[in-house]
Amino acid sequence: MTDVVKRVDWLLGATIGLCWTVLVFLGIALGALILAMPSLFLFQDKVIGEIVKKHPGFTTAEMPWLLAILVGAALIVGLVFLFIKTLLDIVKSVGTGDPLTTENAARLEKMGWLAIGIEGVGLLAAMVAWRLSRIFPETDWDFDLDLSSVILVLLLFILARVFRNGAAMRAELEGTV
């Protein structure tokens, strides 16, 4: 029995470490995207000059579309950051020995909505990228809503319900003892 507990503790520690590492990188990426947005216009002439060297069809009229791509990327990174942070909160609660709570049910539901948001913003970003693909033919504007994303969202909402029902059953049981 002791071996299982040690192995689970190691697994929780590794997961917490991984979550923190991902959060640091996402934070750096989000900061870079946020700084890039005003830089796009502060250094507009230089940006346009560099782009025109490789893509002669680019004009200042395309700048708002580039900004839209940056905003979409920042939104996706921000949503993924919140998703991982919420996952980290759940993993930490497992370490305390009390994961079956209404708080974790709410966290799982939040993760489901965040996953939907990530997919939705991804769809919008793909449409903007498609708009830019005539100037940037190497742009990947393909959007794939794969089955695993749908299953993830469904799983998160179902697990939220399981956690909520489990916490209610436990509270009811504690009230009868």
ABEGO torsion letter per residue (X at the ends): XAAAAAAAAAAAAAAAAAAAAAAAAAAAAAAAAAAAAAAAAAAAAAAAAAAAAABAABBAAAAAAAAAAAAAAAAAAAAAAAAAAAAAAAAAAAAAGBABBAAAAAAAAAAAAAAAAAAAAAAAAAAAAAAAAAABAABBABBBBBAAAAAAAAAAAAAAAAAAAAAAAAAAAAAAX
